[in-house]
Amino acid sequence: MKKPRRKNGITAVLLFSLVGGMVGLAFASVPLYKLFCQVTGFAGTTQTAAATPTVASDKFITIRFDANTIPALPWKFAPAQKEIRVRAGNPAVAYYLAENLSAQSITGTSTYNVTPYKAAEYFAKTECFCFTEQKLAPGETAKLGVEFFVDPEIFNNPNTRDVKTITLSYTFFRAPGDEEGAQPKGQELTSRRQGSYRESEGS
């Protein structure tokens, strides 16, 4: 009679351990997935870097810029330039323009990716407004910048050496917790706010 009870006890421990592991995995899945994407470039997730390569390539690559907003965000959002041609390894800067078309102050935030996906691991940002909340008063505009470079190693990989153009795409959406119908609040635009470029119109 003792053996069945012992087996039941072991089974219960294993089940509790399994449930605990699944709960822990659920909480860790989002940051782990984000880390996986950043390391591998999966789904067009770009890299981040503290500095540009010491040696630039003599080859050039074209960077195109794309901008999107979800319907719940009444902003006008567009790239300041359609495309630029850069030398791989050299730092470059591009800008996006955002305007709040509504009568309320709204806070937005953005996600990004690059295509083709296989080029993502070679596209690195040193400054970016992505994932940083941007608050615009009614009618307010902002100039948002991104610093980046393309790793010259892209031309040494047989799988990516055929890439001639990379498209950097941003999508802005209403920041979590931002309430619709909130009353306008004055807020001065600052440069490089929270690690991102942010300039007032006409700067």
Backbone as CSV, one residue per row, in Angstrom:
resi,resn,N_x,N_y,N_z,CA_x,CA_y,CA_z,C_x,C_y,C_z
1,MET,0.816,-1.216,0.000,0.000,0.000,0.000,0.845,1.259,0.000
2,LYS,2.097,1.165,0.467,2.952,2.349,0.537,3.436,2.780,-0.835
3,LYS,3.671,1.783,-1.710,4.211,2.123,-3.027,3.279,3.011,-3.843
4,PRO,1.955,2.687,-3.899,1.046,3.564,-4.646,1.023,4.972,-4.108
5,ARG,1.049,5.115,-2.755,1.037,6.451,-2.167,2.294,7.218,-2.557
6,ARG,3.443,6.508,-2.555,4.704,7.153,-2.932,4.660,7.607,-4.387
7,LYS,4.102,6.751,-5.231,3.985,7.103,-6.645,3.084,8.327,-6.830
8,ASN,1.983,8.359,-6.056,1.069,9.504,-6.151,1.763,10.786,-5.715
9,GLY,2.608,10.686,-4.671,3.334,11.858,-4.193,4.312,12.369,-5.233
10,ILE,5.030,11.453,-5.863,5.986,11.837,-6.908,5.263,12.468,-8.088
11,THR,4.126,11.878,-8.461,3.333,12.418,-9.575,2.865,13.841,-9.277
12,ALA,2.419,14.067,-8.030,1.944,15.395,-7.644,3.064,16.421,-7.715
13,VAL,4.253,16.032,-7.230,5.410,16.943,-7.278,5.767,17.290,-8.718
14,LEU,5.765,16.277,-9.577,6.090,16.503,-10.987,5.080,17.426,-11.652
15,LEU,3.788,17.227,-11.321,2.745,18.072,-11.908,2.878,19.516,-11.446
16,PHE,3.126,19.718,-10.144,3.312,21.075,-9.635,4.540,21.732,-10.264
17,SER,5.594,20.958,-10.440,6.816,21.487,-11.063,6.552,21.893,-12.510
18,LEU,5.766,21.054,-13.212,5.441,21.340,-14.604,4.622,22.618,-14.727
19,VAL,3.605,22.739,-13.850,2.762,23.937,-13.867,3.587,25.171,-13.536
20,GLY,4.451,25.064,-12.512,5.292,26.195,-12.135,6.216,26.604,-13.263
21,GLY,6.769,25.591,-13.950,7.652,25.889,-15.075,6.928,26.585,-16.206
22,MET,5.691,26.158,-16.486,4.901,26.774,-17.553,4.553,28.215,-17.214
23,VAL,4.220,28.480,-15.945,3.915,29.852,-15.529,5.146,30.732,-15.668
24,GLY,6.291,30.211,-15.225,7.533,30.976,-15.339,7.877,31.258,-16.786
25,LEU,7.670,30.274,-17.648,7.953,30.448,-19.064,7.045,31.492,-19.679
26,ALA,5.795,31.516,-19.244,4.844,32.501,-19.773,5.299,33.920,-19.450
27,PHE,5.782,34.128,-18.210,6.241,35.459,-17.829,7.537,35.828,-18.550
28,ALA,8.362,34.835,-18.829,9.660,35.119,-19.449,9.597,35.140,-20.965
29,SER,8.486,34.668,-21.545,8.430,34.482,-22.994,8.602,35.773,-23.770
30,VAL,7.988,36.873,-23.295,8.080,38.136,-24.034,9.499,38.664,-24.083
31,PRO,10.188,38.836,-22.915,11.565,39.316,-23.000,12.498,38.345,-23.700
32,LEU,12.275,37.027,-23.528,13.113,36.054,-24.201,12.923,36.123,-25.712
33,TYR,11.668,36.279,-26.140,11.386,36.385,-27.565,12.043,37.641,-28.147
34,LYS,11.951,38.763,-27.377,12.560,40.010,-27.842,14.065,39.850,-27.965
35,LEU,14.682,39.196,-26.954,16.126,38.970,-26.986,16.502,38.083,-28.158
36,PHE,15.710,37.031,-28.389,15.965,36.124,-29.504,15.934,36.882,-30.829
37,CYS,14.940,37.751,-30.981,14.811,38.525,-32.219,15.996,39.464,-32.406
38,GLN,16.442,40.111,-31.306,17.544,41.046,-31.402,18.845,40.348,-31.771
39,VAL,19.045,39.152,-31.245,20.284,38.426,-31.501,20.313,37.850,-32.909
40,THR,19.181,37.326,-33.357,19.136,36.619,-34.640,18.644,37.465,-35.804
41,GLY,18.001,38.593,-35.509,17.409,39.380,-36.586,16.092,38.810,-37.046
42,PHE,15.523,37.876,-36.259,14.259,37.238,-36.630,13.156,38.281,-36.781
43,ALA,12.314,38.092,-37.814,11.189,38.989,-38.102,11.640,40.415,-38.376
44,GLY,12.868,40.559,-38.855,13.336,41.884,-39.237,13.758,42.758,-38.080
45,THR,14.011,42.167,-36.909,14.445,42.954,-35.757,15.894,43.351,-35.924
46,THR,16.158,44.647,-35.870,17.514,45.139,-36.085,18.358,44.983,-34.839
47,GLN,19.653,45.219,-34.997,20.591,45.144,-33.893,20.776,46.515,-33.246
48,THR,21.362,46.542,-32.064,21.745,47.798,-31.430,23.251,47.765,-31.228
49,ALA,23.886,48.920,-31.316,25.335,48.980,-31.189,25.731,50.272,-30.511
50,ALA,26.843,50.219,-29.776,27.343,51.402,-29.085,28.240,52.237,-29.979
51,ALA,28.829,51.609,-31.001,29.749,52.330,-31.895,29.715,51.712,-33.278
52,THR,30.143,52.473,-34.262,30.195,51.990,-35.638,31.487,51.208,-35.870
53,PRO,31.555,50.403,-36.925,32.781,49.651,-37.223,33.958,50.598,-37.455
54,THR,35.160,50.143,-37.134,36.351,50.982,-37.307,36.745,51.114,-38.775
55,VAL,36.360,50.127,-39.582,36.711,50.156,-41.001,35.431,50.081,-41.830
56,ALA,35.257,51.046,-42.716,34.074,51.065,-43.587,34.371,50.326,-44.892
57,SER,33.298,49.920,-45.550,33.424,49.231,-46.827,33.448,50.250,-47.957
58,ASP,33.916,49.826,-49.121,33.863,50.700,-50.297,32.570,50.464,-51.077
59,LYS,31.692,49.619,-50.526,30.433,49.316,-51.189,29.293,50.110,-50.555
60,PHE,28.304,50.435,-51.383,27.153,51.222,-50.928,25.899,50.368,-50.913
61,ILE,24.941,50.801,-50.106,23.651,50.133,-50.046,22.566,51.191,-49.860
62,THR,21.420,50.974,-50.452,20.318,51.938,-50.380,19.393,51.596,-49.208
63,ILE,19.064,52.620,-48.413,18.143,52.446,-47.295,16.863,53.208,-47.613
64,ARG,15.758,52.502,-47.626,14.449,53.124,-47.845,13.712,53.232,-46.510
65,PHE,12.788,54.182,-46.430,12.111,54.451,-45.167,10.598,54.374,-45.346
66,ASP,9.954,53.700,-44.397,8.516,53.472,-44.450,7.910,53.878,-43.113
67,ALA,6.694,54.425,-43.128,6.036,54.874,-41.903,4.575,54.460,-41.908
68,ASN,4.082,54.015,-40.755,2.696,53.574,-40.615,2.148,53.996,-39.256
69,THR,0.839,54.184,-39.180,0.154,54.415,-37.913,-1.080,53.538,-37.862
70,ILE,-1.454,53.088,-36.672,-2.673,52.312,-36.542,-3.860,53.280,-36.508
71,PRO,-5.064,52.828,-36.884,-6.228,53.721,-36.960,-6.554,54.453,-35.661
72,ALA,-6.216,53.861,-34.509,-6.562,54.479,-33.227,-5.671,55.677,-32.890
73,LEU,-4.651,55.907,-33.681,-3.740,57.019,-33.418,-3.925,58.092,-34.487
74,PRO,-4.545,59.225,-34.155,-4.802,60.287,-35.143,-3.574,61.172,-35.382
75,TRP,-2.515,60.559,-35.823,-1.280,61.277,-36.135,-0.970,61.154,-37.624
76,LYS,-0.265,62.160,-38.107,0.342,62.071,-39.428,1.799,61.720,-39.197
77,PHE,2.251,60.636,-39.815,3.606,60.138,-39.572,4.219,59.735,-40.895
78,ALA,5.379,60.291,-41.212,5.991,60.029,-42.507,7.505,60.222,-42.424
79,PRO,8.262,59.541,-43.289,9.708,59.761,-43.309,10.022,61.111,-43.948
80,ALA,11.050,61.777,-43.455,11.462,63.069,-44.026,12.162,62.870,-45.363
81,GLN,12.665,61.676,-45.610,13.320,61.345,-46.872,12.850,59.948,-47.296
82,LYS,12.697,59.740,-48.595,12.234,58.448,-49.075,13.329,57.394,-48.982
83,GLU,14.552,57.778,-49.320,15.653,56.836,-49.270,16.979,57.587,-49.257
84,ILE,18.022,56.921,-48.784,19.370,57.465,-48.853,20.323,56.335,-49.230
85,ARG,21.455,56.700,-49.792,22.470,55.721,-50.173,23.649,55.886,-49.217
86,VAL,24.029,54.812,-48.557,25.076,54.901,-47.541,26.197,53.908,-47.836
87,ARG,27.384,54.263,-47.356,28.512,53.346,-47.442,28.465,52.414,-46.228
88,ALA,28.530,51.131,-46.450,28.466,50.162,-45.358,29.593,50.430,-44.363
89,GLY,29.228,50.500,-43.089,30.207,50.761,-42.040,30.230,52.196,-41.584
90,ASN,29.736,53.116,-42.414,29.696,54.528,-42.050,28.393,54.860,-41.336
91,PRO,28.424,55.722,-40.320,27.191,56.114,-39.630,26.319,56.994,-40.505
92,ALA,25.016,56.886,-40.336,24.070,57.696,-41.100,22.932,58.114,-40.173
93,VAL,22.260,59.204,-40.544,21.128,59.708,-39.763,19.944,59.927,-40.699
94,ALA,18.775,59.511,-40.269,17.542,59.741,-41.027,16.493,60.272,-40.067
95,TYR,15.474,60.938,-40.622,14.447,61.549,-39.779,13.046,61.153,-40.220
96,TYR,12.166,61.099,-39.234,10.743,60.903,-39.452,10.016,62.103,-38.847
97,LEU,8.861,62.449,-39.434,8.065,63.579,-38.968,6.726,63.091,-38.440
98,ALA,6.370,63.536,-37.233,5.101,63.148,-36.623,4.302,64.391,-36.281
99,GLU,2.995,64.344,-36.507,2.113,65.480,-36.196,0.822,64.965,-35.578
100,ASN,0.424,65.573,-34.476,-0.825,65.218,-33.808,-1.967,65.986,-34.472
101,LEU,-2.852,65.279,-35.153,-3.952,65.904,-35.881,-5.209,66.063,-35.026
102,SER,-5.174,65.592,-33.792,-6.363,65.623,-32.945,-6.404,66.876,-32.078
103,ALA,-7.469,66.999,-31.290,-7.638,68.142,-30.386,-7.220,67.801,-28.959
104,GLN,-6.597,66.626,-28.775,-6.124,66.221,-27.456,-4.632,65.902,-27.487
105,SER,-3.994,66.014,-26.333,-2.617,65.553,-26.207,-2.616,64.030,-26.274
106,ILE,-1.720,63.479,-27.042,-1.668,62.029,-27.212,-0.218,61.560,-27.099
107,THR,-0.047,60.448,-26.424,1.271,59.822,-26.308,1.314,58.592,-27.197
108,GLY,2.308,58.544,-28.057,2.466,57.406,-28.957,3.804,56.732,-28.750
109,THR,3.918,55.526,-29.234,5.182,54.803,-29.211,5.246,53.939,-30.465
110,SER,6.434,53.541,-30.840,6.571,52.852,-32.119,7.370,51.563,-32.013
111,THR,7.099,50.682,-32.959,7.896,49.487,-33.169,8.520,49.592,-34.553
112,TYR,9.403,48.677,-34.880,10.121,48.790,-36.148,10.525,47.406,-36.642
113,ASN,10.906,47.348,-37.902,11.584,46.182,-38.444,12.238,46.572,-39.762
114,VAL,13.044,45.695,-40.301,13.650,45.939,-41.602,13.356,44.759,-42.514
115,THR,13.300,45.036,-43.793,13.181,43.993,-44.810,14.245,44.244,-45.872
116,PRO,14.765,43.189,-46.469,14.454,41.780,-46.203,14.918,41.369,-44.804
117,TYR,14.202,40.415,-44.221,14.499,39.980,-42.867,15.944,39.513,-42.704
118,LYS,16.485,38.901,-43.742,17.837,38.346,-43.629,18.903,39.418,-43.458
119,ALA,18.551,40.672,-43.740,19.511,41.764,-43.581,19.462,42.385,-42.189
120,ALA,18.491,41.982,-41.372,18.267,42.620,-40.074,19.479,42.540,-39.155
121,GLU,20.167,41.406,-39.148,21.300,41.246,-38.232,22.480,42.133,-38.610
122,TYR,22.456,42.721,-39.794,23.544,43.596,-40.225,23.164,45.078,-40.171
123,PHE,21.924,45.349,-39.803,21.449,46.732,-39.682,21.435,47.078,-38.196
124,ALA,22.283,48.023,-37.789,22.415,48.342,-36.364,22.090,49.801,-36.100
125,LYS,21.343,50.038,-35.020,20.981,51.394,-34.619,21.831,51.816,-33.425
126,THR,22.336,53.060,-33.447,23.060,53.603,-32.304,22.199,54.607,-31.537
127,GLU,21.207,55.182,-32.195,20.213,56.060,-31.555,18.881,55.805,-32.236
128,CYS,17.797,55.769,-31.441,16.501,55.470,-32.046,15.368,55.965,-31.160
129,PHE,14.263,56.365,-31.776,13.082,56.805,-31.019,12.104,55.659,-30.779
130,CYS,12.443,54.477,-31.269,11.556,53.333,-31.111,11.411,52.941,-29.642
131,PHE,10.223,52.512,-29.275,9.864,52.087,-27.923,9.941,53.218,-26.902
132,THR,10.218,54.461,-27.350,10.239,55.613,-26.455,8.936,56.373,-26.621
133,GLU,8.260,56.663,-25.524,6.984,57.365,-25.613,7.193,58.799,-26.095
134,GLN,6.386,59.197,-27.063,6.447,60.535,-27.636,5.093,61.201,-27.409
135,LYS,5.072,62.282,-26.626,3.821,62.971,-26.337,3.716,64.248,-27.167
136,LEU,2.617,64.360,-27.915,2.386,65.535,-28.751,1.097,66.226,-28.331
137,ALA,1.169,67.535,-28.158,-0.019,68.337,-27.871,-0.821,68.510,-29.159
138,PRO,-2.051,68.998,-29.092,-2.857,69.192,-30.307,-2.116,70.039,-31.344
139,GLY,-1.985,69.518,-32.552,-1.329,70.243,-33.631,0.185,70.274,-33.546
140,GLU,0.748,69.679,-32.521,2.208,69.708,-32.347,2.895,68.743,-33.306
141,THR,4.078,69.131,-33.751,4.868,68.279,-34.631,6.203,67.955,-33.975
142,ALA,6.808,66.878,-34.395,8.108,66.476,-33.873,8.937,65.864,-34.998
143,LYS,10.228,66.105,-34.941,11.178,65.538,-35.885,11.964,64.478,-35.132
144,LEU,11.781,63.226,-35.510,12.344,62.094,-34.785,13.462,61.459,-35.601
145,GLY,14.626,61.346,-34.998,15.784,60.849,-35.743,16.236,59.464,-35.328
146,VAL,16.886,58.796,-36.253,17.472,57.490,-35.999,18.872,57.467,-36.588
147,GLU,19.845,57.068,-35.778,21.229,56.895,-36.215,21.464,55.410,-36.444
148,PHE,22.142,55.073,-37.514,22.339,53.662,-37.824,23.560,53.468,-38.704
149,PHE,23.913,52.217,-38.900,24.921,51.846,-39.886,24.631,50.428,-40.350
150,VAL,25.159,50.086,-41.509,25.033,48.732,-42.044,26.393,48.062,-41.917
151,ASP,26.426,46.938,-41.239,27.681,46.211,-41.038,28.227,45.740,-42.385
152,PRO,29.489,46.051,-42.690,30.078,45.609,-43.968,30.067,44.097,-44.154
153,GLU,29.931,43.347,-43.049,29.908,41.891,-43.142,28.720,41.383,-43.960
154,ILE,27.759,42.259,-44.216,26.605,41.854,-45.020,27.035,41.402,-46.408
155,PHE,28.159,41.948,-46.895,28.629,41.596,-48.226,29.500,40.337,-48.230
156,ASN,29.849,39.844,-47.049,30.679,38.641,-46.951,29.860,37.381,-46.719
157,ASN,28.581,37.563,-46.400,27.694,36.429,-46.180,27.039,36.052,-47.507
158,PRO,27.244,34.819,-47.973,26.644,34.407,-49.255,25.129,34.585,-49.291
159,ASN,24.487,34.538,-48.116,23.031,34.654,-48.064,22.548,36.095,-48.173
160,THR,23.423,37.081,-47.934,22.992,38.485,-47.938,23.776,39.370,-48.901
161,ARG,24.787,38.827,-49.546,25.608,39.665,-50.417,24.836,40.204,-51.627
162,ASP,23.657,39.618,-51.889,22.837,40.093,-53.003,21.912,41.246,-52.604
163,VAL,21.889,41.606,-51.314,20.999,42.662,-50.847,21.521,44.026,-51.310
164,LYS,20.719,44.731,-52.059,21.088,46.057,-52.555,20.298,47.166,-51.863
165,THR,19.122,46.794,-51.331,18.242,47.776,-50.690,17.672,47.197,-49.406
166,ILE,17.672,48.010,-48.343,17.069,47.641,-47.068,15.989,48.665,-46.749
167,THR,14.823,48.203,-46.333,13.732,49.101,-45.957,13.561,49.105,-44.445
168,LEU,13.661,50.286,-43.850,13.435,50.453,-42.415,12.016,50.955,-42.220
169,SER,11.222,50.212,-41.495,9.805,50.532,-41.338,9.449,50.737,-39.871
170,TYR,8.729,51.835,-39.578,8.243,52.116,-38.234,6.717,52.132,-38.236
171,THR,6.131,51.661,-37.161,4.690,51.739,-36.970,4.410,52.385,-35.622
172,PHE,3.680,53.512,-35.637,3.328,54.210,-34.408,1.939,53.770,-33.952
173,PHE,1.783,53.600,-32.648,0.487,53.282,-32.076,0.339,54.036,-30.757
174,ARG,-0.878,54.087,-30.271,-1.140,54.791,-29.017,-0.449,54.062,-27.874
175,ALA,0.265,54.809,-27.029,1.012,54.197,-25.940,0.063,53.550,-24.938
176,PRO,0.429,52.405,-24.373,-0.409,51.761,-23.363,-0.649,52.703,-22.190
177,GLY,-1.900,52.815,-21.757,-2.226,53.689,-20.640,-2.604,55.095,-21.052
178,ASP,-2.382,55.450,-22.328,-2.760,56.784,-22.796,-4.273,56.808,-22.983
179,GLU,-4.946,57.699,-22.284,-6.407,57.731,-22.309,-6.919,58.612,-23.434
180,GLU,-7.871,58.105,-24.172,-8.505,58.906,-25.211,-9.318,60.017,-24.563
181,GLY,-9.237,61.200,-25.151,-9.992,62.319,-24.629,-9.285,63.050,-23.518
182,ALA,-8.005,62.729,-23.286,-7.258,63.413,-22.232,-7.105,64.884,-22.579
183,GLN,-7.116,65.749,-21.576,-6.991,67.172,-21.808,-5.567,67.513,-22.207
184,PRO,-5.376,68.477,-23.140,-4.036,68.860,-23.576,-3.202,69.354,-22.406
185,LYS,-1.951,68.938,-22.392,-1.013,69.400,-21.384,0.223,69.939,-22.092
186,GLY,0.655,71.136,-21.677,1.814,71.719,-22.313,3.072,70.936,-21.975
187,GLN,3.890,70.707,-22.968,5.132,69.997,-22.741,6.156,70.480,-23.745
188,GLU,7.288,70.939,-23.267,8.329,71.466,-24.137,9.054,70.328,-24.822
189,LEU,9.318,70.485,-26.121,10.063,69.489,-26.862,11.525,69.573,-26.462
190,THR,12.166,68.445,-26.329,13.576,68.416,-25.981,14.342,67.600,-27.001
191,SER,15.627,67.859,-27.113,16.470,67.141,-28.058,17.055,65.906,-27.392
192,ARG,17.069,64.802,-28.142,17.582,63.534,-27.646,16.894,63.132,-26.344
193,ARG,15.581,63.317,-26.294,14.804,62.966,-25.108,14.825,61.461,-24.906
194,GLN,15.245,61.041,-23.750,15.331,59.634,-23.387,16.083,58.830,-24.438
195,GLY,17.180,59.407,-24.917,18.019,58.663,-25.853,17.555,58.716,-27.281
196,SER,16.645,59.608,-27.628,16.192,59.714,-29.007,16.216,61.169,-29.443
197,TYR,16.368,61.374,-30.739,16.279,62.713,-31.283,14.842,63.183,-31.210
198,ARG,14.623,64.406,-30.830,13.279,64.971,-30.845,13.453,66.470,-30.993
199,GLU,12.977,67.035,-32.107,13.165,68.441,-32.379,11.847,69.092,-32.733
200,SER,11.678,70.338,-32.366,10.468,71.054,-32.705,10.475,71.440,-34.167
201,GLU,9.325,71.730,-34.712,9.197,72.093,-36.107,10.012,73.337,-36.403
202,GLY,10.736,73.282,-37.509,11.526,74.421,-37.918,12.934,74.409,-37.355
203,SER,13.304,73.386,-36.570,14.651,73.327,-36.014,15.600,72.737,-37.034
